[in-house]
Amino acid sequence: MSKKNREPKAAKIRDVYVPVPFAGLADEPEWIALRELVPAATAPLRLHPTLVEKYGERDILLATILPMAWPAMVKQDGRIMLGLQRHVQSGDVNRDLAVAILSALESAPGQPVAVPALAGEGERLADVLADGPLEITMQDTFGFWLDEGQDDDPGVRASLDSANSAITPTTKLNAAKAAYWTRMGEKAHIRWVLPDGEESAMDTLSRLHARGELKLGEQTRFAGMFRAHGRLVPVWDLPADDAAESWEEPFEAFTQRYAAVLAETGPLDPDARRAKQGLLSRQLTLR
């Protein structure tokens, strides 16, 4: 038997990589934003009807992150919390999350949820959840981790305070889905997970750049972009002292420019092609 044939199945699974794991979900850009951009937020989820028949209605709360980056936890009252930002994962984020939900459904209340490091083939989020828009609640603290009275314990309180200190001020913008203002130290930014395919989004940004229409205002700078789960995320540098609300109108104006240019067809002109090369040189990829 060849060495390849003797290779354990787990090793093969480990190499699987799904570049656009949230494709097809109703709020794909928001799933990406909550995983990559937002420090503290929650959104309720609903089980797929086929699982409701087996497990009954269960309260499930999607969270940006759980204590110690756990993939999932089951509270004493049976509520399930699902963590998006976690340490152990395979190459298919979607499948990992589905397995975490299924594992939580089989776990006793108040007990740790055992989630396999390598999920393997099987159900994905569309198979375990009733898909729909996420009703996101921005959180100022991680107090949503705790049941009533838990923070009376000095050790729990100290741990929670440590986690809260890492939260950067972040505001969800109204002008577009998956757009967030954040302040990091002495800098502020807007980051927007674009809902469009990578090629059309890049061409649109290139056309805008060639026309000098990428900035949000005189005191702003287009910092570049990164790729996250198959979508582009442009980033703008802003004056740190301005409130998030003051950028709603300038950002909405940009979203309208973006939508208008997105509708343009045909090849890029020479200026836009040069602009595209410049943008590509400043692009990073998150995996």
Protein Blocks (a to p, Z undefined) as FASTA:
>chain_A
ZZklmpcfklmmmmpccfblmgoiaklmmmmmmmmmmmbdcddddddfklmmmnopaddd
ddfbdchhiabdcdfkopacddfbdfbdcfblklmmmmmmmmmmmpcehiacdddfbloj
addfklmpccddddddddfbfklmpcghklmpmklmmmmmmmmmmpccddddfkbghiac
ddehjaccdddddfbdfklmmmmmmmmmmnopmbgbfkbccfbdcdeehiacddddddfk
bcfklmmmmmmmmmmmmmmmmmpgcjddfklmmmmmmmmmmcccdZZ
